[in-house]
Amino acid sequence: MAGNTLPFKSNYAVSSKIEPFYKGGKVQISHDEQYIFCTCGPRVNILQIDTGKIIHSIEQDDQEDITSFSLSPDDEILVTASRALLLKQWDWKQEKCTRSWRAIHNVPVASMTFDCTSTLLATGGCDGTIKLWDVVKQYCTHNLKGSSGVVHLVEFHPDISRLQLFSSSVDCGIRIWDLRTSKCICVLESHYSAVTSLAFSPDGQTLVSSGRDKICSVWDLKKKAVKRTVPVYEAVEGVVVLPGKSDYSQMGVKGEGLHFVTAGSKGVLRVWDSSSARCVFTQTLPDAPALNTEEGDLDPRSLMHLLPMPQSNRLATVTAEHNILIYQMPALTVQQQFVGYNDDILDVKFLGKDDTHIVVSTNSSQLKVFELATNSCQILYGHTDTILSIDVFRKGSMFASCAKDKSLRLWKMDLKSGHVHCVAQGSGHSNAVGSVACSRLKKGFLVSGSQDCTIKLWDLPDPLPDVGCEPVLMTARLTERAHDKDVNSVTISPNDKLLASGSQDRTAKLWSLADMSLLGVFRGHSRGVWCVQFSPVDQVLATASADGSIKIWSIQEFSCLRTFDGHDASVLKVIFVSRGTQLVSSGSDGLVKLWTIKTNECVKTFDAHQDKVWALHGSSKDDLMVTGSADSTITLWKVTLIIKIKTKTFEMFYFTHNESRIYMQTLLKLRQDQKGILHVLVHCVRSPGSSCLHCLISVLRFSVVWNTNSRSCLDAQAVLQVLLTHLSPEEILQYQGTRTHLEGLIPYTERHMQRIGRLLQASMFLDYMWQKMRITGGKDSVNLDDDEGMDTSPQSIFIVDKQPMDMADIPGSLQQQEDEEEDLEDSEKREELLDEDESVSTSKSAHVNGMKPNGVNSAVDEGQVSSEESEDEDDVMEMTTKSTDSDPSKTADIR
């Protein structure tokens, strides 16, 4: 067991973050459909679709909010406009501003777009003017006047030979500008509210416009007249014309006429036939309640943008809640979903068999399930008010949630598809349900704590309904008035026999789950208790309070064992880590602290949040931690790999995986010292990050040299063991140069293994000699398994068995061993890495060669072994003893 004991954690490092990247405004997808560009205050964030990571962030130096931006069709140039009336041209891949100039507009720019050649840029201002810029020659080419009010929409005709620009302003008309004459040649009037989107047919002869007046207009651009007015009965924010070559029969497209897709206030995509003005397809949203369609009340799921992705035959939508969804046509299945803004994070838990997902409750009625590998999110509907707490069952495929709507729900994840659906719901509390806890041993029951001062015990339905079925109702089996004020936290013991509750009445209580009887009260906090948590191994309870302290209590004596003070504000969450030997806490001060229980010491303080850290949870393998804060940020933490390097002068250097470059520089510097050799001792290898493994792979180069020496070969083998433990051979070979290093390790590794094998064979002589010894005055046979009956004290006289020993094979094998060691010593001298050192086998050979033919060691004096034996020989003798444990007749402790 000692070998499996984990060391105390000393550091966590931020592995990844889920941060707000979109708070409203324009969204654009790159032409290669690999990136999403969106505004977030003074920044334009660039999201990689495949990974869900923010790879670039373009930020204004003056911190002025960006009012509009546009990406050129060749995906090379990004132009932004800010409230400072500046236009900036960016090399967005390098995050470098290449040019900036005054926008000439007297007020901020409201819209902009590039033409298909990536040469002309049109900007529409709030002053009613439109300006065109040649971004190659860097000058203003046109100044178009005539629009009234804010020009919120500008669009070039896809056929550049026409040199036409379409614009719309608050006067609800669509103006067509001839760029050859810089004049407005026509105004298309059909809408009675702001025009929100324009879409051109593939041949460029037809235009479809949408507006908030709940109609779409189909225009004949040759006649400059409306062909058809389509009533859509919702405020439309985006329209996309379907290409005519693909099969969209699944979307209701039967004929060859023009069809278009609309997105608006109803939150669903609909397909319309322009010739008949009929809706041929309406998208259905599973697991979602009906939308609120009352006038003036914007539903969070209302669609604000609709973007085509023609290369992959996909559509992207943006909701009023700042969620970006990507649909695959023609089935319109959700491929990916990204959450642009999370609001306050109230609770977060790991989910899935291997903690591959996290489930998050925010200051809303929806749950969000994130896949950590891609940051893709699934939104769960069901609650009607803010969700306050989440808890997960032991195996991670089921979890429960509770909310201000006085209800709690049970959710189940399909481990194959990752889809989550609600299987049960219960209600019965008379006020908001602030905490929920799941059973630990088996999925048998739930416990909820409410602001009505009661706790309820709920039995789970058996069997649970299948996917697509209606959730079954749960009823409370037991109800108990637990506290005088709100119940903030409930938790269940690891054996499912005890329940602990914490309340605003400054107490925590212990209950028996069998009959919900009160076992004791924990008093000592001066303010409300925010969190209670059982230790996974000890009979203690941890409580976190608004008085800024954490207390450890004995659940037998109900006395306070330890108090941890360090937070400057309320402690909101606490969890046990390192098998119950350490604590991690989070507080209103935005800090996360790591504590060692035995020493009452705060090992480390982590500052990665700007507001209250409401959520904190550890992974099942105890190598990850996730925190969520009121700053809308979710942070994933990983236990860092700590490497200690020492030279012959015992200088110490410590590095985490975030400092790999410094580590490499130090390695190279120390390697120049030819007097000594580096020894890498891995102290903490729980789940190293990729940069940690990269460091160890770089050490592989030095391990080839270390492996040529019997003194340092163990360090080389330790590095190899760590790499093979955490990476497959295929993954190791992907790193540059590793194949050459591994091939260099093989010959000497084989020689070391052969040498150890011969040592083990030669050491069998000691066991044989011990078996033939007889203690003076003792019995003929000694039970080696009976330690109590055997006198192991030093004796001055030994009686040696008269039976002759067969020593024929010993000199030959030992001579071969000596030759092998001489070869190793010669290689050590050639490498000039270390001074001469007596190897294990050499000392063993010298010792055995001093023996007499009858088996008595000439170096033995009054029963004591000669002090000339090296420490290496002791190690070999210990290995020999272990190797013979399987045979009772050969088991003994050599004193």
N, C-alpha and C positions, 0 to 999 in steps of 0.2 A: 504493500500500500504506500510505503514511503516514496517509492519511485513514481507513483501517480499523483502525488501531492502537488498542487499547483502553487507557484509562488504568488506572493501578494502582487496585485496590480499596482504599478507605479505611474502609469501614464495612459491617457487616451488621446487619440488624434482624430481630427475631423476627416472622415472618409468621403462623405459627400453631403450635399445640401439640396433641399427642395425649397427654393426661394420664390417670392413673387417675381414674375418676369413680364406680366402684362396687366395693366390696370385700366384698360380702355383706350380707344383710339384706333388708328389704322393698323391693319395686319396685311402682310404681303408674303407670298411664297416664292422662293427663287425659281428660276426657269428650269433648273435641273431637278426641282422638287425634293431637294435634300434639306433645305433650311426654311425656317419660318422667321420672318422679321416682324417685330412688334414693339410698340412704344411702352415705356414705363417711366413716366416723369421726364427727367433730363437724359434718359438713355434710350437707345435702340438695342434691344436684346436679340441675339441670333440663336435660335434653338435648332439643334440638330434633330431631325425627325426620327432617325433610327435609334438613337440612344436616349433622347429626351433630355439631353444636357445642354446648358447654356455654354456655347463654345466661344462666343465673343460678346462683348458689351461695348457699344459705341456711346461715349458719354460726352456731353457738352462741358467745356472748360468753365463756362460761366454759370453752370448749374441751372440754366434756364430751361423750362419745359419745352420739349420738342412738339411742335404743332402739326407737322406733317413730314413725311419722308417718301422717297421713291428709290427703288432698285432698278437698275438698267436691265433690259432683256438679256444681255450677255452676262449678267451676274458679276460684273466687274466694278461698277461704280454705284456708290450709295450717296445720295444727297439728302441732307436734313435741313429743316427750317425750324428756327426757334423763336421765342417771343422777343429775343433781342434783335429781330429783323435781320439776322444773318443767315446766309446759305452756306453750307459747308459740304465739300466734296471729300469722300472718304475712300481710302483703300481698306475696306472693312475686314479683309482677311488678315491684314497686319495691324488693324485698329489704329490706323494713322490718318490724320487729316492732311490731305494733299493740297487743298485750296479752300479759301473762304472769301466771300464777297458780300457786299450789301445787297439786300434783296430789292431795293428801290421802292418796294411797296411801303406805303406809309403806316400800314398796320400788319399784323402777323399774317403769314401765308397759311391758308386753310386747306389747300389741296395741291397736289403735284403729280405728274406722270411723265414717263419717257415715251418717245416714239419707238417703233420697232427696230430702228437702226442704232439705238443707244446714242444718238447724236443730239437730238433736240429734247429739251426739258421744258415742260409747261408748268407754270405756277399760278394758282388762283388765289387772290388775296381777299382779305375781309373788306378791302376798299372798293371792290367791284371791278378790279382790273385783272387782266391776264397777261403775263409776260412769258416770252419764249427765249430760251437761252441755248446757245451753241456751246456744249460742254467741252468740245474738242478745241475750238478756237477761242473759247472763253470770252464771249461777248453776248449782249442782249440783242436778239434778232427782231422781236415783235413786241409791241405794247398794245394790247387789244382792250378797248374801252367800250362800254355800252351795257354791261350787266348791272343790275341793281342789287345792291347788298352783297352779302358774302357769297363768293364763288366756291361752293363746297364740292364741286365735281368737275373734273376735266378729264377728257379721254381723246386720244388720237384715233382716227380711222385706221383699221388694220392695213389697208392698202395705202402705202406711203406715197404712191404716185398721185393720189388725189390731193394730198397736202391739206387735209381737213382736220379741224379740231372741234370737238363737241364739248360744251360746257353747260352747267346749270347753276342757278343761284336761287335766292329766296323768292324770286318772282314766279317759280314753278315752271318756267319755260326751258326748252332745250335749244341752245343757240349753236348754229353750225357756222364756223369761221373758215374762210378761204385764206390760207396762209400766203398765197401768191399776192393777194391784194390787201391783206390785213383787214378785211371787212367781214361783217356778219352777213351771210347770204340768206339765212333763213332762221326762223324761230318756230320750233315745233311745240304747239300748245295743245295739251290734252289733260294734264294733271292739275289738280286743285290743291296740292300740297307739295312739299319738297320732293324732288326726284332723287332717289337714293342710289340707283344703279343703272348702268347701261350694258347691254350685251349685243354683239354683232353676230349675224349669221355667218356660216363658213364662206359663203360667196360674197359677203360684204354688202349685199343689196338690201338687207332687212335689219332693222334695229328694234330691240325690245327694251323698253324702259319700265322701271318699277317706282312706286311712290308710297308714301304713307297714307294716301287717300284710298287705299285698298283696291287699287286697280293696276293692271299692267297694260301697256299700250304697245301694239305691234306696228312699226312704221315702215313704209315703202320709201327708201331713200332716193329712188329715182324721181318719184312724184312729190317727195317731201310732204307726204300726207299719211294720216293714220289708216292702217288697213283693218285693224280689229282692236277693240277695247275688251279686255278680259277682266271681269270682276273676280277678285280672289278672296274677298271678305276677310282680309287681315292686312295690317300694316306691313308692307313688304320692304325688307332692307337689302335683299340681294337677289339677283336673277342671273342664271347661267343657261346658255343655249346648248342643248345636247348635240354633239356631232352626229352627222347622219350615217356614218359608215358602220357603227357598232350596233350590236343587237341589244336593245333595251326592252325586250318583251316582258321581262320581270318587273319593269317599272311602268307597265301599261301602254307602252308605245307599240301600236299596231301598224300604222301606215307610215308613209315616207314624208309626211309633212313636217313642218317646223314644230319642235317640242322644246319647252324650256322648264327649268326647275326654279321654284321660288322658295325663299326662306323668310320668315317673318315672326310676328308676335305670337303665333300659335306654337312655336317651338318645334315644328315638324317640317320636313321637306315634302313638297308636292310637285307633281309633274302635270303640265298643261299642254293641251293641243291647241296651237295658235289658230288653226283653221276653224275649229268648232267652238273654241273658247270654253272647253270643258276640262275639268280635272280628271285625269285618267289614272292617277296613282297618289295615295296619301301614305306617308310613312307612319308606322306604328312604333311607339316607344314602350318596350316591355318594362314591367316593374315600376311604372311611373304613374302617379295619380293624375287626374285630369287637371289641365291648366286653368288658372284663374283668368278668365277672358273679360272681366269687368273693365269698363272704360277707365282710362287713367291709371290703371294699376298694372305695372309692368311685371310680368312673371319672370323669375330668375332664369327660366329656360328659354325665354324668347331669343330668337336668333338675330344677331346684329350684323353679321357678315356672311357671305357665301362666296367661296373662292374655288375656281376650277383647277384641277390638276390633270391636264389632258394626256400627258405622257404615260401615266400609270392608270388612267381611267378612274380617277378618284375625285371626291369633293371634300372640301374642308368648310366647316361652319364654326362660327364664334358666337357663344351665348352671352346673354346679359350678365351672367355670373363670371365672365372672363374665362370660360372653358373653351378649348379648341378641340374639335372632334374631326377625325378623318374617316370618311366613309368610302368603302369600296363599291363601285358600281359593277353590275346593275342591281346586285342584291341589297345594296345600301346597308351592309353590315359594318359595325364600328370596328375599325382597325386599330386606331390609337386615340387616346384622349388625354389631353394635357390640361392641367389646372393652372391658369395664369395667376390667380390670387386666391389665397386660402382664408383670409381673415384671421381672427384669433384661433390659435391651435389650443384646444381644451384637453384633448387626450389623444394618445397614440399607442398602438400595440403592434408587436410583430405578429405576423400571420403566415400560415402555410407550414408544410412539413419541415422545410429547412429554412424557415424565416425568410422566404423569398419575397414576401409582401409586407406592407404595413397598412393598418386600418386607422384612419384619422377622423376624429370628430372636431369640427370647427364651429364657429359661431353661426351655425345654420342648421337646417333640418335635414341635411343630407350627410351621409357617410361617404368617405372617399377611401378607396382601396388602391394603393400604389404598388405597382410592380417595381422593385428596387433596381432591376437590371435596366429597364427602359424608361422609368418614371412615367409610364403610361398609367392612366387612372381609370377606375370604374366608379361611377357615382351611384350610390344606393339610395333609393327613395322609400319612404315609409312613415317616418316620424313627421309630425306637423309643427314641431317647435325645436328649439335648440337642443342638440344632443350633448349631454353633460359628461357621460362616462362610458367606457368600454372595458370589457374583460374577456379574455380568451381562454378556452379550455386547453387542457394540457397538450394535446396532440396538434393543436393549432389550426384545425380545419373548421371549427365552430367558435362563434363568439356571440356575446350579448351586448346590447346597448340600451341606455335609458336616457330619457329626455325630459324637458320641461312640460311636455304634453301629458305627463302623469303616467306614461306607459313605458314598457320595456319590450324589446324585440330580440328574437333569437335568429342568427344568420348562419348559413352553412356554405362553405366554399367547395366547389368541385375541383379536386386537386389536379385533374387532368387539364381542364380548360381554364381554370382560374376564375371561373364565373361564380359570383356570390349571389344568393337569393335568400329571402326571408322565409323561415319555416314555421315560426311560432311567434305569438305576441300575447302580451298580458297587460291588464290594467286593473287598478284597485286602490292605488294611492290617491289621497285627496289633495296632494300638492306635487310639486316637481320632484322627480326621482333623480337624486344627485349622485348615487353610487350603485354599482352592481358588481357582484363577485360570482365566479363560476366554481363548481366543484373541481377538486384537484385529481382525485384518483380515477373517477369515471364520470361520464357525462350524465349525471343523474339529477342535478338540481341547480337552482340559482338562488342567490340572496340579494335583495335590493334594500337600499336605505334611502329615505325620502326626507324632504323638508317638512313633512307632517309629523316628524319625530318618531316614526315607526320603522321597523324592519320586517320584511316579509320573506318567507321561504316558499319557493316555487318548484314544483316537480315538472320535469320535462316530459313532453308527450312521447309515447312509445307505441308504434314506430313514428318516425318523423315523416312528413309528407315529401313526395318526390318533387323534382323541378317542374315548375309550371302550375303546381297545385296551390290553392289558397292556403295561407298560413293558418295553423290551428290555434285555438285559444288556450292559454294557460291560466290556471287558477291557483291562488295562493293557498298553501296547506297550513301555514302557521303565520300569525301576525302578532307582533309584540311591540308595545310602546317602549322604546329603548332609551330615549334621552329627553331632556327638557327643551332642547333646541334642535336645529337642523342636524341631520345625520350626514356628515361630509364624506365618510369613507367606511367601507366594509371589506373584510378580507376573510378567507377561509384557510384553515390550517392545512398543512400538507397531507394529513391523514383523514381529512374530511370530518373530524369530530368536534372541532371548535370553530367559533366565529368571533371575530373582534370587530368592534365598531368604534369610530371616532366622531366627535360631535363638536358643535360650536359651544356647548356648555362646558368646555375645557376638560372633559374627561374622555377616557377610552374604557370600554367595557368588554369583558370576556363572557361568551355565551356557549352553552352546550347545544350543538345542533340536533341532538336527539329529541329534546323537548323544548328547546329555546329557553332554558332556565339560566338565570344569571349566576355566573360563577365568581365574579369579582369585578372591582372597579379600580382603574389606574388613575390616581390623582397626583398632580404635580405641575402640570402646565398652567401658566398664568393667562393664556388666551386659548382660542379655539383650536381643536386638533383637526388638521387638514388631511392627514394620511396615517393609516395603520398598516403594518406589514409583518407577517410571521417570518421567523428565520427558517430557512430550508433544512437546517440540521439541529439547531439548539432549541430548547424550550424557552425562547424569549420572544418578545414582541417589540418592534420599533414603532415609535410614534413621531410624527413631524407636526409642529405647531406654529401658529401665528406669532408666538413669542420669540421666534428665531432660533429655537433649540430643537434638537433631536434627542429622544430618550430611549434607552434600552431597558425593558422591564422583564422581570421574572414572572412567567405565567403560573408558577406554583405559589410563590410568596407575595405576588403583586407589589413587589418593591422595585424601586428604580436602581438599576445596576450601573448605568453609565449615562452621562449627559454630554452631548456634543454641541458646543457653541462656536459659531463662526460666521453664520449668515447675518447680514445687517437688516434683514426684513423677514417676512413670513417664510417658513419652509413649507413648500407646497407638496412635494413628493419625496419619497425615500424608497430605495430598493436595496436588497442584499445582493452582493456579488462575491466572487471568489469562495464559493461554497459556504457562505454565511460568515466569513471572517472579515469582510469589509462592507461598507455602505457607500451608496452614491445618493446624493440629495440634490434637489433643485429648489430655487426660491424665487421670491418676488424681486430680488435684486438682480435677476438675470444671470446668476452664477450657478454652476454645477460643481459640486465638491465631492472628492473621493476621500473616504475616511477608513482608517484601520481601527477596528473595534478594540483589539487588545491593548493598544498604546494610546487610545483616545486622540490620535493624531490626524490632522487633515493633511493627507499626502499630497494632494494637488487640487488646484482651483482652476476651472475652465471657464473662460469668458468668451462665448460665441453668440450670445443673444443680446438684444437691446431692450428687452421687456421681460415681463414675468414668464418664468418657465413652468407652465402648467403641467406638461406631459413629460413622463420619464418611464422608460421600460428597457429591460435587458433581454437579450436573445436567449434561446434555450441552451445554446452552447457556451454562453457566458463570454463570448468574444466580441459581441457587438452591443451597442447601446444607442437608443434613439431618444431625442428630446424634441419637444415642440413648445413654441413660445407664442406670446401675444404679438410678437413682431412678424407673424405669419411665416416664420421660417421653421422647417423641420431639419434637424441636423442628425446625421448618422455618424456615430463614433466607433472607432475600432481600437482594440488594445494594440499598442505599438510594440514592435520588436526592438528590444534593447540589446545592443552589441557592445561588449567590453573588449577593448584591445589593450594589450600591455606589451611593452618591450622588455629588454633585459634590465632596464633601470626602473621597471614597474611604474611607468607613467600611464595614467588612466584617461581614457576618452570614452564618452558616452554619446550615443547617437540614437535618434528615433528615425522612423522610415521617411519622415519629412526632410531629413537632413542628409540624404544620400550623396549629394554632390560634395558636401563638406567631408563626408566620410571617405569618399573616393580620393579626394585631394590629400587627406591625412594618410591614407594607406600608401599612396605613392611616395609621400614624404618620408614616412617611416621605413619604407622598403629600401631607401637609399643608405640606411645605416646597415653596413655589412657585418657589424659585430654581433648582431643578434637576429632573431627571426620572430616574426609576428605570430601570436597565438590568439586565435579567435575563440572566445568562449561565449556561447549563446546562452543567455540567462532566461530569456522569456520568449518562447516560440509557441505562442498559442495559435494565432492565425495571422501570420505576417502579411503586410501589404505588398503590392507588386514591387514597389521601390525597394522594400527590404530584401526581397528575393533577388532583385537586380544587384544589390550590394553583395549578397552572398555569392552570386554567380561571378561577380568580379573577383571575389576572394578565391574562386576556383583556380585562377591563374597561379596564385601563390601556393595553393594546396599541392600542385604538382611537384613543387620543390620540397615542401614539407614532407611529402609522402616518401621521399628518398631517404629519410632519416628515421631511425627507429625511435628516436626520442620525441619527434614532432609528428609522427605519422598519425597518432590518435587525433590531433587537431584537424588534420586533413580529412580523416574519415568522419569526424563530427560534422564538418561542413557538408560533406557528401550526403550524410544521413539526413540533415535538415532539408536539403534540396529535394531528395527523393521522397521525403515524407509529405511535402506540400506541393510538389509538382510531378507530373508524369514525365517519363523519359522523353516523350514527344514534345512536351512544352519546354523542357530544358534545352533540347536541341534547336529550338527556334532562336535562342540567343546566339549572337555572333561569337564564334570562336570556341563555343563550349565543346564541340565534337573533338577538336584537337586536344583540349585540356583533359577530357575524359579518357581519350586514348592514351595520354601520357600517364594517367593514374593507374591503368590496368596492370602493367608489368610489375611494378613494385607492390601493388595491392596483392597480387597473386603470391609474390615472395613472402610478404608478411603473413598471409594466411597459411602458407606451407610451414613457415617458421613456428607459428603458434601451434600448428598441428603436431610438429615434432616435439615441441616443448611439452605438450600435454601427454604425448606418448612416453617421453623420458621421465616425466614426473610421476608416472604410474609406479616407478620403482619405489618411491617413498611410501606409497600406500602398501605396496607388497612388503616392504621392510617392516612397516608398523604392524601388519598382520602377523608377522613371524616373531615379534617380540613378546616376551613374557615378563611380567612384573615379579620381582623376588617375593616369594611367599604367597603369591597369588594363585588363583585357580588356573587350570589348563586353558580354559577359554573364558573370554570376557565378553559380556553382552555390551556391545558398543552403543546400543540404543538406550541403555540404562545409565544415565549420567550420574545418578545419585550413588550407585554402587561401585563406581570406578574411582580409584584414587589417582588423580592427575597431578599430584604434587611432585616436584623434582626428586628423583631417586639417584643415589650415588652408584648403585650397582645394577647392571642389566644382565639378564641371562638370555643368551642368544640361542635360538633354535638350531639344533644340530643338522637339520636338513640342508644339503648343499643347494646353492642358488645357481641358476643358469644365467651367467653373465655374458654369454657369447654375443648377444645382439647389441649389448649396450655400448661397447667401445666404438663399434663401427658407426652407429647412428650419431653418437656424440661427435666423432671426428668429422662426419659430414656436416653436422650442425655448426662446428667451429669454422669449417671452410666457408660456409654460407655467411656467417657473421663477419669473417674477414673481408668478404666481397662487399658487404654493406658498409663496413668501416672505410674501405677504400673509396667507395662512392661518396661517402660523407666528406672525406678529405678533399676529393676532387671538387665538390660543390663549395667547399670553404664556408659552410653554414654554421657549424658548431665544433667545439673541441671534442677530442676523443672521449667516448663514453662507453662504459662497460654495458653491453647489452644483456638482456635477461638470460638468453641462452648461454652466453659466455660464462657468466657467474655460476649458472647451474652446472655447466660442464666442469669448471674448476672445482666445484664442490664435490661432484660425484667422483672425479678422478682421484680425489684424496681418500677414497674409501679402500678398506682392506678387502681381500677376496672373500672373507667370511661374512661380509655385509656390515661390519662395525665401522662407524665413521671415526677416523683418527682425529678429527677436529672436535670431537665431543669430549668435554671435560666435566665430570660429575653431573651428567644428565643435561647440561646446558648446550644449546646450539651455538656455534661460533658466531661472533658479531660481524664477521666479514661478509655474511650474506647481505645482499643488496635489497633495497625496497622492491625492486622489480621482481626478485625471487619470491618475496612474500605475496605479491599479487598473483604470481603463477600458482603458488601453493594454494591460495584461496580459490582460484579457478578450478584447481584439481579437486579440491574438496567438494565444490558444488557439482562438478561433473560426475561424482560418484554417489550423489545422494540417492539415486534411484536404486542402488544396491545396498541393503542394510549391512551386509558383511563388510562393506568398504567405507562406512561412514564413521568419521572420527574428527574430533577437533585437535589439531596439533598445538600443543601448548608450548 
